[in-house]
Amino acid sequence: MSDDRYEKIVILNNEVEAILLESILQECNIPYLLKSYHDSAYDGLWQSQMGWGHVEAPSEYKKEILRLYKDITKKK
């Protein structure tokens, strides 16, 4: 891995996307952090305005993660 710093890769719309993408990233052995925007003090207000959360990963995985995300969010 050439860059150990993580960057924001994609904003997730809901928990289903988060669970599915997390499962795929684990299966592909792609390092990542899943950050939820939920804040109990505001009862999830930020999630309704900004999305469910986002995925962070090393920049070298960005294209692959975006491709995987696009695949799982395609309308059939």
C-alpha positions as CSV (number, residue, x, y, z in Angstrom):
1,M,0.0,0.0,0.0
2,S,1.6,3.2,-1.1
3,D,-0.6,5.7,0.8
4,D,-1.7,4.8,4.4
5,R,-3.9,7.9,4.6
6,Y,-7.6,7.4,4.2
7,E,-9.8,9.8,2.2
8,K,-13.6,10.1,1.7
9,I,-14.5,7.9,-1.3
10,V,-18.3,7.8,-1.5
11,I,-21.4,9.0,0.4
12,L,-23.9,6.3,1.2
13,N,-27.6,6.9,1.0
14,N,-28.9,4.4,3.5
15,E,-28.0,1.6,5.8
16,V,-28.7,-1.1,3.2
17,E,-26.1,0.3,0.9
18,A,-23.7,0.5,3.9
19,I,-24.2,-3.1,4.9
20,L,-23.9,-4.4,1.3
21,L,-20.8,-2.4,0.4
22,E,-19.2,-3.3,3.7
23,S,-19.7,-7.0,3.0
24,I,-18.2,-6.7,-0.5
25,L,-15.2,-4.7,0.7
26,Q,-14.5,-7.3,3.4
27,E,-14.8,-10.1,0.8
28,C,-12.3,-8.2,-1.5
29,N,-9.9,-7.5,1.3
30,I,-10.1,-3.8,0.7
31,P,-9.2,-1.6,3.7
32,Y,-11.9,0.9,4.6
33,L,-13.6,2.8,7.4
34,L,-17.4,3.2,7.4
35,K,-18.5,6.4,9.0
36,S,-22.2,6.9,10.0
37,Y,-23.6,10.5,10.2
38,H,-26.0,9.4,12.9
39,D,-25.9,11.6,16.0
40,S,-28.2,10.5,18.8
41,A,-28.2,14.1,20.2
42,Y,-30.0,15.2,17.0
43,D,-31.9,11.9,16.5
44,G,-30.4,11.2,13.0
45,L,-31.1,14.7,11.6
46,W,-27.8,14.8,9.7
47,Q,-28.5,11.5,8.0
48,S,-31.7,12.8,6.5
49,Q,-29.9,15.8,5.1
50,M,-26.4,14.5,4.3
51,G,-26.8,10.8,3.6
52,W,-26.4,7.8,5.8
53,G,-22.6,8.1,6.0
54,H,-19.5,7.6,3.9
55,V,-16.7,5.2,3.2
56,E,-13.1,6.2,3.7
57,A,-10.2,4.2,2.2
58,P,-6.7,4.6,0.8
59,S,-6.8,6.6,-2.5
60,E,-5.4,3.6,-4.4
61,Y,-8.7,1.8,-3.9
62,K,-10.9,4.7,-5.0
63,K,-11.7,3.5,-8.5
64,E,-12.5,-0.1,-7.3
65,I,-14.7,1.1,-4.5
66,L,-16.6,3.5,-6.8
67,R,-17.1,0.7,-9.3
68,L,-18.4,-1.7,-6.6
69,Y,-20.7,1.1,-5.3
70,K,-22.1,1.8,-8.8
71,D,-22.7,-2.0,-9.3
72,I,-24.8,-2.3,-6.1
73,T,-26.8,0.9,-6.7
74,K,-27.7,0.2,-10.4
75,K,-31.4,0.2,-11.0
76,K,-32.5,-3.0,-12.7
